């Protein structure tokens, strides 16, 4: 197959995937659900073939976690002023009670 034909074939495949994106996703999801053993084998083969990618992913994950923890260290609850020790980095309150109390204070002032 010459280069022009390869290019045309790639373009046709790209357009087909774009046009049938949802159908392809549904079929893939169905196949994954119906073939858990094959999926497990595939993932195992991939992880054995790509240890560098896994190592890089884990390194990036833990670097991001460390950065989030540093950013969160200075955060305090908007209601009571206590330092936040939550899993989420975008948390504004130390717990549900503080969130509810803060929103009630805001609504009273309206």
N, CA and C atoms as an extended XYZ file, in Angstrom:
330
Properties=species:S:1:pos:R:3:atomname:S:1:resname:S:1:resid:I:1 pbc="F F F"
N         0.857       -1.177        0.000 N   UNK     1
C         0.000        0.000        0.000 CA  UNK     1
C         0.901        1.237        0.000 C   UNK     1
N         0.664        2.132       -0.955 N   UNK     2
C         1.500        3.322       -1.027 CA  UNK     2
C         1.082        4.340        0.039 C   UNK     2
N         1.880        5.367        0.172 N   UNK     3
C         1.691        6.361        1.240 CA  UNK     3
C         0.363        7.106        1.109 C   UNK     3
N        -0.050        7.399       -0.102 N   UNK     4
C        -1.300        8.117       -0.325 CA  UNK     4
C        -2.494        7.279        0.150 C   UNK     4
N        -2.453        5.993       -0.141 N   UNK     5
C        -3.534        5.091        0.271 CA  UNK     5
C        -3.575        4.955        1.789 C   UNK     5
N        -2.409        4.864        2.425 N   UNK     6
C        -2.338        4.779        3.885 CA  UNK     6
C        -2.942        6.022        4.527 C   UNK     6
N        -2.614        7.171        3.954 N   UNK     7
C        -3.127        8.432        4.489 CA  UNK     7
C        -4.650        8.496        4.356 C   UNK     7
N        -5.161        8.063        3.196 N   UNK     8
C        -6.613        8.062        2.967 CA  UNK     8
C        -7.307        7.099        3.941 C   UNK     8
N        -6.701        5.956        4.169 N   UNK     9
C        -7.274        4.969        5.090 CA  UNK     9
C        -7.311        5.501        6.523 C   UNK     9
N        -6.224        6.144        6.946 N   UNK    10
C        -6.183        6.732        8.290 CA  UNK    10
C        -7.264        7.797        8.446 C   UNK    10
N        -7.432        8.631        7.420 N   UNK    11
C        -8.439        9.686        7.464 CA  UNK    11
C        -9.846        9.099        7.531 C   UNK    11
N       -10.092        8.052        6.742 N   UNK    12
C       -11.400        7.395        6.781 CA  UNK    12
C       -11.663        6.814        8.179 C   UNK    12
N       -10.679        6.164        8.775 N   UNK    13
C       -10.818        5.571       10.105 CA  UNK    13
C       -11.070        6.650       11.148 C   UNK    13
N       -10.384        7.775       11.038 N   UNK    14
C       -10.568        8.879       11.974 CA  UNK    14
C       -11.997        9.422       11.894 C   UNK    14
N       -12.473        9.630       10.686 N   UNK    15
C       -13.832       10.134       10.495 CA  UNK    15
C       -14.865        9.133       11.001 C   UNK    15
N       -14.629        7.850       10.763 N   UNK    16
C       -15.550        6.820       11.242 CA  UNK    16
C       -15.615        6.830       12.772 C   UNK    16
N       -14.454        6.880       13.423 N   UNK    17
C       -14.414        6.908       14.898 CA  UNK    17
C       -15.120        8.141       15.431 C   UNK    17
N       -14.911        9.258       14.774 N   UNK    18
C       -15.539       10.503       15.213 CA  UNK    18
C       -17.064       10.428       15.058 C   UNK    18
N       -17.517        9.886       13.962 N   UNK    19
C       -18.938        9.789       13.674 CA  UNK    19
C       -19.634        8.772       14.584 C   UNK    19
N       -18.953        7.698       14.949 N   UNK    20
C       -19.547        6.604       15.719 CA  UNK    20
C       -18.970        6.484       17.123 C   UNK    20
N       -18.537        7.587       17.685 N   UNK    21
C       -17.873        7.588       18.984 CA  UNK    21
C       -18.701        6.896       20.067 C   UNK    21
N       -19.959        7.267       20.196 N   UNK    22
C       -20.808        6.708       21.257 CA  UNK    22
C       -21.030        5.210       21.064 C   UNK    22
N       -21.288        4.806       19.848 N   UNK    23
C       -21.507        3.385       19.572 CA  UNK    23
C       -20.264        2.558       19.885 C   UNK    23
N       -19.107        3.089       19.536 N   UNK    24
C       -17.845        2.394       19.820 CA  UNK    24
C       -17.633        2.302       21.317 C   UNK    24
N       -17.916        3.374       22.052 N   UNK    25
C       -17.772        3.351       23.513 CA  UNK    25
C       -18.694        2.315       24.138 C   UNK    25
N       -19.931        2.253       23.671 N   UNK    26
C       -20.889        1.283       24.202 CA  UNK    26
C       -20.417       -0.143       23.942 C   UNK    26
N       -19.965       -0.420       22.724 N   UNK    27
C       -19.478       -1.762       22.381 CA  UNK    27
C       -18.257       -2.126       23.214 C   UNK    27
N       -17.358       -1.169       23.399 N   UNK    28
C       -16.161       -1.421       24.192 CA  UNK    28
C       -16.530       -1.712       25.637 C   UNK    28
N       -17.421       -0.916       26.184 N   UNK    29
C       -17.865       -1.107       27.564 CA  UNK    29
C       -18.519       -2.483       27.727 C   UNK    29
N       -19.347       -2.852       26.764 N   UNK    30
C       -20.006       -4.156       26.793 CA  UNK    30
C       -18.975       -5.288       26.745 C   UNK    30
N       -17.983       -5.152       25.860 N   UNK    31
C       -16.947       -6.185       25.733 CA  UNK    31
C       -16.167       -6.315       27.039 C   UNK    31
N       -15.825       -5.192       27.653 N   UNK    32
C       -15.073       -5.207       28.910 CA  UNK    32
C       -15.874       -5.917       30.000 C   UNK    32
N       -17.168       -5.655       30.062 N   UNK    33
C       -18.017       -6.294       31.065 CA  UNK    33
C       -18.166       -7.792       30.811 C   UNK    33
N       -18.205       -8.188       29.547 N   UNK    34
C       -18.392       -9.600       29.208 CA  UNK    34
C       -17.102      -10.412       29.211 C   UNK    34
N       -15.954       -9.753       29.237 N   UNK    35
C       -14.665      -10.451       29.163 CA  UNK    35
C       -13.692       -9.989       30.254 C   UNK    35
N       -14.046      -10.124       31.527 N   UNK    36
C       -13.168       -9.621       32.593 CA  UNK    36
C       -11.805      -10.313       32.640 C   UNK    36
N       -11.771      -11.604       32.283 N   UNK    37
C       -10.488      -12.325       32.313 CA  UNK    37
C        -9.535      -11.801       31.241 C   UNK    37
N       -10.081      -11.565       30.043 N   UNK    38
C        -9.248      -11.042       28.960 CA  UNK    38
C        -8.750       -9.639       29.289 C   UNK    38
N        -9.610       -8.831       29.898 N   UNK    39
C        -9.224       -7.471       30.278 CA  UNK    39
C        -8.095       -7.530       31.298 C   UNK    39
N        -8.227       -8.429       32.267 N   UNK    40
C        -7.200       -8.573       33.298 CA  UNK    40
C        -5.864       -8.995       32.677 C   UNK    40
N        -5.908       -9.936       31.749 N   UNK    41
C        -4.685      -10.383       31.065 CA  UNK    41
C        -4.069       -9.249       30.251 C   UNK    41
N        -4.934       -8.505       29.548 N   UNK    42
C        -4.456       -7.375       28.742 CA  UNK    42
C        -3.751       -6.344       29.612 C   UNK    42
N        -4.370       -5.995       30.722 N   UNK    43
C        -3.792       -4.994       31.618 CA  UNK    43
C        -2.486       -5.485       32.214 C   UNK    43
N        -2.427       -6.771       32.529 N   UNK    44
C        -1.198       -7.341       33.089 CA  UNK    44
C        -0.075       -7.289       32.054 C   UNK    44
N        -0.389       -7.678       30.807 N   UNK    45
C         0.628       -7.618       29.740 CA  UNK    45
C         1.108       -6.186       29.530 C   UNK    45
N         0.147       -5.229       29.548 N   UNK    46
C         0.518       -3.840       29.330 CA  UNK    46
C         1.423       -3.353       30.449 C   UNK    46
N         1.079       -3.667       31.679 N   UNK    47
C         1.888       -3.186       32.802 CA  UNK    47
C         3.274       -3.815       32.796 C   UNK    47
N         3.390       -5.054       32.341 N   UNK    48
C         4.708       -5.685       32.240 CA  UNK    48
C         5.527       -5.079       31.107 C   UNK    48
N         4.850       -4.658       30.045 N   UNK    49
C         5.541       -4.073       28.894 CA  UNK    49
C         5.871       -2.593       29.090 C   UNK    49
N         5.221       -1.924       30.058 N   UNK    50
C         5.390       -0.481       30.235 CA  UNK    50
C         5.729       -0.088       31.674 C   UNK    50
N         6.760       -0.666       32.267 N   UNK    51
C         7.071       -0.318       33.658 CA  UNK    51
C         7.482        1.149       33.819 C   UNK    51
N         8.094        1.718       32.785 N   UNK    52
C         8.511        3.122       32.877 CA  UNK    52
C         7.297        4.060       32.947 C   UNK    52
N         6.264        3.755       32.169 N   UNK    53
C         5.058        4.591       32.197 CA  UNK    53
C         4.381        4.505       33.559 C   UNK    53
N         4.347        3.310       34.132 N   UNK    54
C         3.732        3.128       35.448 CA  UNK    54
C         4.528        3.877       36.504 C   UNK    54
N         5.831        3.769       36.445 N   UNK    55
C         6.695        4.459       37.396 CA  UNK    55
C         6.503        5.975       37.292 C   UNK    55
N         6.438        6.479       36.066 N   UNK    56
C         6.252        7.912       35.852 CA  UNK    56
C         4.885        8.366       36.369 C   UNK    56
N         3.849        7.559       36.097 N   UNK    57
C         2.508        7.889       36.577 CA  UNK    57
C         2.487        7.967       38.095 C   UNK    57
N         3.067        6.970       38.761 N   UNK    58
C         3.085        6.959       40.225 CA  UNK    58
C         3.881        8.145       40.773 C   UNK    58
N         4.987        8.443       40.135 N   UNK    59
C         5.812        9.577       40.568 CA  UNK    59
C         5.025       10.882       40.451 C   UNK    59
N         4.355       11.078       39.312 N   UNK    60
C         3.538       12.285       39.122 CA  UNK    60
C         2.403       12.352       40.133 C   UNK    60
N         1.771       11.198       40.389 N   UNK    61
C         0.665       11.148       41.342 CA  UNK    61
C         1.124       11.591       42.717 C   UNK    61
N         2.226       11.051       43.207 N   UNK    62
C         2.688       11.376       44.561 CA  UNK    62
C         3.258       12.784       44.650 C   UNK    62
N         3.856       13.279       43.570 N   UNK    63
C         4.305       14.676       43.561 CA  UNK    63
C         3.110       15.618       43.663 C   UNK    63
N         2.043       15.296       42.926 N   UNK    64
C         0.833       16.113       42.974 CA  UNK    64
C         0.217       16.054       44.367 C   UNK    64
N         0.179       14.865       44.959 N   UNK    65
C        -0.368       14.720       46.313 CA  UNK    65
C         0.430       15.566       47.307 C   UNK    65
N         1.755       15.521       47.212 N   UNK    66
C         2.600       16.296       48.123 CA  UNK    66
C         2.339       17.787       47.960 C   UNK    66
N         2.192       18.234       46.721 N   UNK    67
C         1.907       19.642       46.452 CA  UNK    67
C         0.550       20.034       47.024 C   UNK    67
N        -0.456       19.169       46.865 N   UNK    68
C        -1.789       19.450       47.407 CA  UNK    68
C        -1.743       19.562       48.921 C   UNK    68
N        -0.975       18.687       49.560 N   UNK    69
C        -0.875       18.711       51.013 CA  UNK    69
C        -0.202       19.993       51.494 C   UNK    69
N         0.804       20.447       50.755 N   UNK    70
C         1.475       21.701       51.106 CA  UNK    70
C         0.507       22.879       50.977 C   UNK    70
N        -0.265       22.884       49.888 N   UNK    71
C        -1.220       23.969       49.679 CA  UNK    71
C        -2.316       23.946       50.741 C   UNK    71
N        -2.720       22.773       51.133 N   UNK    72
C        -3.802       22.619       52.093 CA  UNK    72
C        -3.356       22.974       53.509 C   UNK    72
N        -2.076       22.906       53.786 N   UNK    73
C        -1.570       23.146       55.133 CA  UNK    73
C        -1.956       24.529       55.646 C   UNK    73
N        -2.075       25.522       54.784 N   UNK    74
C        -2.402       26.882       55.196 CA  UNK    74
C        -3.894       27.177       55.221 C   UNK    74
N        -4.705       26.236       54.801 N   UNK    75
C        -6.148       26.471       54.727 CA  UNK    75
C        -6.808       26.327       56.098 C   UNK    75
N        -7.783       27.172       56.348 N   UNK    76
C        -8.543       27.098       57.593 CA  UNK    76
C       -10.032       27.105       57.272 C   UNK    76
N       -10.826       26.564       58.166 N   UNK    77
C       -12.279       26.498       58.018 CA  UNK    77
C       -12.853       27.915       58.003 C   UNK    77
N       -13.782       28.178       57.081 N   UNK    78
C       -14.388       29.504       56.985 CA  UNK    78
C       -15.280       29.816       58.189 C   UNK    78
N       -15.797       28.802       58.837 N   UNK    79
C       -16.700       29.014       59.965 CA  UNK    79
C       -15.958       29.136       61.287 C   UNK    79
N       -15.153       28.129       61.628 N   UNK    80
C       -14.548       28.110       62.967 CA  UNK    80
C       -13.082       28.524       62.996 C   UNK    80
N       -12.412       28.555       61.834 N   UNK    81
C       -11.024       28.997       61.787 CA  UNK    81
C       -10.001       27.912       62.097 C   UNK    81
N       -10.451       26.685       62.319 N   UNK    82
C        -9.515       25.593       62.597 CA  UNK    82
C        -8.818       25.165       61.316 C   UNK    82
N        -7.560       24.673       61.414 N   UNK    83
C        -6.865       24.185       60.217 CA  UNK    83
C        -7.627       23.010       59.595 C   UNK    83
N        -7.671       22.985       58.270 N   UNK    84
C        -8.390       21.921       57.574 CA  UNK    84
C        -7.513       20.689       57.432 C   UNK    84
N        -8.074       19.554       57.767 N   UNK    85
C        -7.396       18.270       57.584 CA  UNK    85
C        -8.343       17.357       56.824 C   UNK    85
N        -8.642       17.723       55.580 N   UNK    86
C        -9.591       16.964       54.774 CA  UNK    86
C        -8.871       16.307       53.610 C   UNK    86
N        -9.542       15.364       52.983 N   UNK    87
C        -8.981       14.677       51.819 CA  UNK    87
C        -8.995       15.578       50.589 C   UNK    87
N       -10.003       16.419       50.506 N   UNK    88
C       -10.155       17.273       49.331 CA  UNK    88
C        -9.321       18.540       49.472 C   UNK    88
N        -8.724       18.946       48.393 N   UNK    89
C        -7.888       20.151       48.421 CA  UNK    89
C        -8.722       21.418       48.302 C   UNK    89
N        -9.955       21.290       47.801 N   UNK    90
C       -10.788       22.474       47.630 CA  UNK    90
C       -11.787       22.657       48.775 C   UNK    90
N       -11.593       21.933       49.881 N   UNK    91
C       -12.504       22.029       51.019 CA  UNK    91
C       -12.444       23.424       51.639 C   UNK    91
N       -13.602       23.900       52.112 N   UNK    92
C       -13.683       25.217       52.735 CA  UNK    92
C       -14.062       25.123       54.207 C   UNK    92
N       -14.575       23.961       54.596 N   UNK    93
C       -15.055       23.768       55.965 CA  UNK    93
C       -14.453       22.479       56.522 C   UNK    93
N       -14.326       22.451       57.861 N   UNK    94
C       -13.730       21.268       58.475 CA  UNK    94
C       -14.711       20.098       58.553 C   UNK    94
N       -16.004       20.370       58.574 N   UNK    95
C       -16.999       19.299       58.577 CA  UNK    95
C       -18.353       19.851       58.121 C   UNK    95
N       -19.333       18.967       58.068 N   UNK    96
C       -20.658       19.355       57.597 CA  UNK    96
C       -21.323       20.373       58.521 C   UNK    96
N       -21.147       20.201       59.816 N   UNK    97
C       -21.770       21.131       60.764 CA  UNK    97
C       -21.282       22.561       60.538 C   UNK    97
N       -19.992       22.720       60.310 N   UNK    98
C       -19.449       24.058       60.055 CA  UNK    98
C       -19.988       24.622       58.742 C   UNK    98
N       -20.118       23.781       57.739 N   UNK    99
C       -20.653       24.243       56.446 CA  UNK    99
C       -22.083       24.760       56.616 C   UNK    99
N       -22.895       23.971       57.312 N   UNK   100
C       -24.290       24.368       57.518 CA  UNK   100
C       -24.377       25.652       58.348 C   UNK   100
N       -23.582       25.723       59.421 N   UNK   101
C       -23.597       26.908       60.285 CA  UNK   101
C       -23.172       28.155       59.507 C   UNK   101
N       -22.137       28.038       58.683 N   UNK   102
C       -21.647       29.168       57.907 CA  UNK   102
C       -22.729       29.656       56.929 C   UNK   102
N       -23.371       28.701       56.239 N   UNK   103
C       -24.410       29.087       55.275 CA  UNK   103
C       -25.616       29.700       55.973 C   UNK   103
N       -25.938       29.251       57.163 N   UNK   104
C       -27.043       29.852       57.911 CA  UNK   104
C       -26.705       31.286       58.302 C   UNK   104
N       -25.455       31.512       58.688 N   UNK   105
C       -25.031       32.884       59.021 CA  UNK   105
C       -25.180       33.793       57.806 C   UNK   105
N       -24.767       33.294       56.644 N   UNK   106
C       -24.864       34.092       55.415 CA  UNK   106
C       -26.312       34.402       55.075 C   UNK   106
N       -27.181       33.402       55.212 N   UNK   107
C       -28.592       33.586       54.856 CA  UNK   107
C       -29.319       34.512       55.830 C   UNK   107
N       -28.895       34.532       57.087 N   UNK   108
C       -29.519       35.432       58.059 CA  UNK   108
C       -29.232       36.881       57.715 C   UNK   108
N       -28.048       37.131       57.176 N   UNK   109
C       -27.649       38.499       56.861 CA  UNK   109
C       -28.315       39.041       55.599 C   UNK   109
N       -28.993       38.206       54.858 N   UNK   110
C       -29.630       38.660       53.599 CA  UNK   110
C       -30.925       39.334       53.831 C   UNK   110
